[in-house]
Amino acid sequence: MLLIFESILPIFLLVLLGALLKRWPLISDSLWGGLEQFGFYVLFPALLFETLAKADFSTMDTGAVGTSAVLSVGVMSALVLGLWRPLHRLGVEGPAFTSIFQTATRWNAFMALAIAEKLFGQPGLTLVAVVMAVNIIPLNVINVGVMIWFSGGRRSFMDLVVRIVSNPIILGAGLGVLVNVSGVTVYDPLMTAVDLVARSSLGLGLIMVGAGLRIMDALRPRANVILATALKLLVFPTVTTGIAMLFGVHGDALTMLALSAAVPTAMNGYLLAKQMGGDAPLYAAAATVQTVAAVITIPLVLYLVGQFAAG
């Protein structure tokens, strides 16, 4: 377990660097909003496109991995939705529930990809990219749907459709898979340019994760934040590992599935919460506490799943 912790420690050091840089007075606050948009619209789609376009799917059981990933999201979403009535009776309103739901089901792919590459190299990166490719659309459909339904705003099916088809992450992953399965050869200088952009995405993405943290919220977490943290860091990887084992997934693929479920929530859900009437402060607090707690829970999950995978 110590070896796993030391292997992923550089990932969390970059997150810490981002938190420190955000508070450095010599760097303008206006930088971070632009970097966030740059990552969402350019860096991350480029990384997914390149990874999936070049992936050798013949070396892995993508059917079992993809099915396990999608079912895990479905089961986890149903589980959290089942908490709505008891939470509502305890005083949790719709906007707060949407942030609990989002932070319990979304996952920080920047962190998952960085850890996968650190532990397993290109094969690990490809496995996590496969999980992302099959889960991006279901996750966004479910989360946007929950936001529309519970936030108290206008419920529009067209708004849901537009958000899904215009998502740059979905477009990047979809184009990568299309290039891969069609056998189309991308002009080499163009692919090299995409590769140069993609290389910078993981490091910069982790720094942006740190910049988005609210440190004081980690020191006094509320009950809703603790619940969202337990659901995301403990329940989600347990559900995912169990489903994957039922489908015969083992070895590195099982570990990468568990990793994808064990990382903290994605920061882009905070923007969705702000734009669609969710509880954005609750989302930011949960994301911060999850990121801090994940320093301990991710090595623990990977160690335990590694024991199953080896057996």
C-alpha positions in Angstrom: 0.0 0.0 0.0 2.9 2.4 0.8 4.3 1.8 -2.8 0.9 2.7 -4.3 0.7 5.8 -2.1 4.2 6.9 -3.1 3.4 6.2 -6.8 0.4 8.5 -6.8 1.9 11.1 -4.4 3.2 13.3 -7.4 -0.4 13.6 -8.6 -1.5 15.1 -5.3 1.6 17.3 -5.1 0.4 18.9 -8.4 -3.0 19.4 -7.0 -1.4 21.0 -3.9 0.7 23.2 -6.2 -2.5 24.4 -7.9 -4.0 25.3 -4.6 -1.0 27.3 -3.6 -0.6 29.0 -7.0 -4.3 30.1 -6.8 -3.5 31.9 -3.6 -0.3 33.5 -4.9 -0.9 37.2 -5.3 1.5 37.5 -8.2 -0.9 35.5 -10.4 -4.1 37.2 -11.5 -7.4 35.5 -10.6 -8.5 36.0 -14.2 -6.0 33.4 -15.3 -7.9 30.5 -13.7 -11.2 30.9 -15.5 -9.5 31.0 -18.9 -7.4 27.9 -18.0 -10.5 26.1 -17.0 -12.2 26.8 -20.2 -9.1 26.0 -22.2 -8.9 22.6 -20.5 -12.5 21.8 -21.0 -12.7 22.9 -24.7 -9.2 22.0 -25.9 -6.8 20.1 -23.6 -9.1 17.3 -22.4 -10.8 16.7 -25.8 -7.4 16.5 -27.4 -6.2 13.9 -24.9 -9.2 11.7 -25.3 -9.1 12.0 -29.1 -5.5 11.0 -29.3 -5.7 8.2 -26.7 -8.8 6.6 -28.2 -7.7 7.1 -31.8 -4.4 5.2 -31.1 -5.7 2.6 -28.7 -5.3 -1.1 -29.5 -8.7 -2.4 -28.3 -7.9 -5.9 -29.5 -5.7 -6.4 -26.4 -8.5 -5.8 -23.9 -12.0 -7.1 -23.2 -13.6 -3.7 -24.0 -17.1 -5.3 -23.9 -16.9 -6.5 -20.3 -15.0 -3.3 -19.2 -17.5 -1.0 -21.0 -20.6 -2.9 -19.7 -19.3 -2.9 -16.2 -18.6 0.8 -16.3 -22.0 1.7 -17.7 -23.9 -0.5 -15.2 -21.9 0.9 -12.3 -23.0 4.4 -13.2 -26.6 3.2 -13.5 -26.6 1.3 -10.2 -24.8 4.2 -8.4 -27.2 6.7 -9.8 -30.2 4.6 -8.8 -28.8 4.3 -5.3 -28.3 8.0 -4.8 -31.7 8.8 -6.3 -33.2 6.4 -3.8 -31.9 8.6 -1.0 -33.9 11.6 -2.2 -37.0 11.0 -0.1 -35.2 10.3 3.2 -32.9 13.2 2.7 -35.8 15.5 1.8 -37.5 14.5 5.0 -34.4 15.5 6.8 -34.5 19.0 5.2 -32.4 18.6 2.1 -33.9 20.7 -0.7 -33.7 20.0 -4.4 -30.6 22.2 -5.2 -28.6 20.6 -2.4 -29.6 17.1 -3.5 -28.4 17.8 -7.1 -25.0 18.6 -5.7 -24.9 15.5 -3.5 -25.9 13.5 -6.6 -23.4 15.1 -8.9 -20.5 14.8 -6.4 -21.4 11.1 -5.8 -21.5 10.1 -9.4 -19.1 12.3 -11.4 -15.4 11.4 -11.4 -12.3 13.5 -12.0 -11.0 12.0 -15.2 -7.8 14.2 -15.1 -6.8 12.5 -11.9 -7.8 9.0 -13.0 -5.8 9.3 -16.2 -2.8 10.7 -14.5 -2.7 8.0 -11.8 -3.4 5.3 -14.5 -0.5 6.5 -16.6 1.8 6.7 -13.5 0.9 3.1 -12.4 0.4 1.3 -15.7 1.7 3.5 -18.5 -0.1 3.6 -21.8 -2.2 0.5 -21.2 -3.6 2.0 -18.0 -4.3 5.3 -19.8 -6.2 3.5 -22.6 -8.3 1.5 -20.1 -9.4 4.6 -18.3 -10.1 6.3 -21.6 -12.3 3.4 -22.6 -14.2 3.8 -19.3 -14.6 7.5 -20.1 -15.7 6.9 -23.6 -18.6 4.7 -22.6 -19.6 6.7 -19.6 -19.3 10.3 -20.8 -22.8 10.4 -22.4 -24.7 8.4 -19.8 -23.1 10.4 -16.9 -23.9 13.8 -18.6 -27.4 12.7 -19.5 -28.2 11.5 -16.0 -26.6 14.5 -14.2 -28.1 17.2 -16.5 -31.5 15.4 -16.2 -31.2 15.4 -12.4 -30.3 19.1 -12.4 -33.2 19.9 -14.6 -35.7 17.9 -12.5 -34.6 18.8 -9.0 -33.1 22.3 -9.2 -36.6 23.9 -9.6 -35.8 25.5 -12.9 -37.3 25.0 -16.3 -37.5 21.4 -17.4 -36.6 21.2 -21.0 -35.8 18.0 -23.0 -34.2 20.2 -25.8 -31.9 21.8 -23.2 -30.7 18.3 -22.3 -30.1 17.3 -25.9 -28.2 20.5 -26.7 -25.9 20.2 -23.7 -25.1 16.6 -24.6 -24.4 17.0 -28.3 -22.3 20.1 -27.8 -20.2 18.7 -25.0 -16.5 19.0 -26.3 -15.5 16.0 -24.2 -18.1 13.9 -25.9 -17.1 15.2 -29.3 -13.4 14.5 -28.7 -14.0 10.9 -27.4 -16.5 10.2 -30.2 -14.1 11.4 -32.9 -11.2 9.3 -31.4 -13.3 6.1 -31.5 -14.5 6.9 -35.0 -11.0 7.4 -36.3 -9.9 4.2 -34.6 -12.6 1.9 -35.8 -12.8 3.4 -39.3 -9.0 3.0 -39.9 -8.8 6.6 -41.2 -5.2 7.9 -41.1 -4.9 11.3 -39.7 -2.3 13.6 -41.4 0.9 13.0 -39.3 1.9 16.6 -38.6 -1.7 17.2 -37.4 -1.6 14.2 -35.1 1.8 15.4 -33.8 0.3 18.8 -33.0 -2.6 17.1 -31.2 -0.1 15.0 -29.2 1.8 18.1 -28.1 -1.5 19.6 -26.8 -2.5 16.4 -25.1 0.8 16.0 -23.3 0.2 19.2 -21.4 -3.3 18.3 -20.4 -2.7 16.0 -17.4 -0.3 18.2 -15.5 -2.2 21.4 -16.2 -5.5 19.6 -15.4 -4.3 18.6 -12.0 -3.1 22.1 -11.2 -6.5 23.4 -12.2 -8.1 20.8 -9.8 -6.0 22.3 -7.0 -6.9 25.8 -8.0 -10.6 25.0 -7.7 -10.4 23.7 -4.1 -11.8 25.6 -1.1 -9.4 24.6 1.7 -11.4 26.0 4.6 -14.4 23.8 3.6 -12.2 20.7 4.3 -11.7 21.8 7.9 -15.3 21.9 8.8 -17.3 19.6 6.5 -21.1 19.5 6.8 -23.2 16.4 7.0 -24.2 16.7 3.3 -20.5 16.9 2.4 -19.5 13.9 4.5 -22.4 11.9 2.9 -21.3 12.8 -0.7 -17.7 12.0 0.2 -18.6 8.5 1.5 -20.8 7.8 -1.5 -18.1 8.8 -4.0 -14.9 7.5 -2.4 -16.2 4.3 -0.7 -19.5 3.2 -2.1 -18.9 3.9 -5.8 -15.7 1.9 -6.0 -17.3 -0.9 -4.1 -20.2 -1.0 -6.5 -18.0 -0.8 -9.5 -15.6 -3.6 -8.3 -18.5 -5.9 -7.5 -20.2 -5.4 -10.9 -16.9 -5.8 -12.8 -16.1 -9.1 -11.0 -19.5 -10.4 -11.9 -18.7 -9.8 -15.5 -15.3 -11.6 -15.2 -13.1 -8.5 -15.3 -9.8 -9.1 -13.6 -6.2 -7.9 -13.5 -5.3 -4.4 -14.5 -8.7 -3.8 -16.1 -10.4 -4.4 -12.7 -7.9 -2.0 -11.0 -8.5 0.7 -13.6 -12.3 0.4 -13.2 -12.0 0.7 -9.5 -9.6 3.7 -9.9 -12.1 5.5 -12.1 -14.8 5.1 -9.4 -12.4 5.9 -6.5 -11.2 9.3 -7.7 -12.9 12.5 -6.4 -15.7 14.2 -8.3 -15.1 16.3 -11.4 -14.7 20.1 -11.0 -16.8 20.9 -14.1 -19.9 19.9 -12.2 -19.4 23.1 -10.1 -20.0 25.2 -13.2 -23.1 23.1 -14.0 -24.4 23.7 -10.5 -23.9 27.4 -10.9 -25.5 27.5 -14.3 -28.5 25.3 -13.6 -29.6 26.3 -10.1 -27.8 23.7 -8.0 -26.1 24.3 -4.7 -22.7 25.4 -6.0 -21.1 26.1 -2.6 -22.0 22.6 -1.4 -20.5 21.2 -4.6 -17.2 23.1 -4.1 -17.1 21.9 -0.4 -17.7 18.3 -1.3 -15.1 18.4 -4.1 -12.5 19.8 -1.7 -13.1 17.3 1.0 -13.2 14.4 -1.5 -9.8 15.5 -2.9 -8.2 15.7 0.5 -9.7 12.4 1.7 -8.7 10.7 -1.6 -5.0 10.9 -0.6 -5.9 8.0 1.8 -8.8 6.3 0.1 -7.4 5.8 -3.4 -4.3 3.9 -2.2 -6.6 1.8 0.1 -9.0 1.0 -2.7 -6.2 0.2 -5.2 -4.5 -2.0 -2.6 -7.7 -4.0 -1.8 -8.7 -4.4 -5.4 -5.2 -5.4 -6.2 -5.5 -8.3 -3.8 -8.7 -9.4 -5.6 -7.1 -8.9 -9.0 -4.1 -11.0 -8.0 -6.3 -13.7 -6.6 
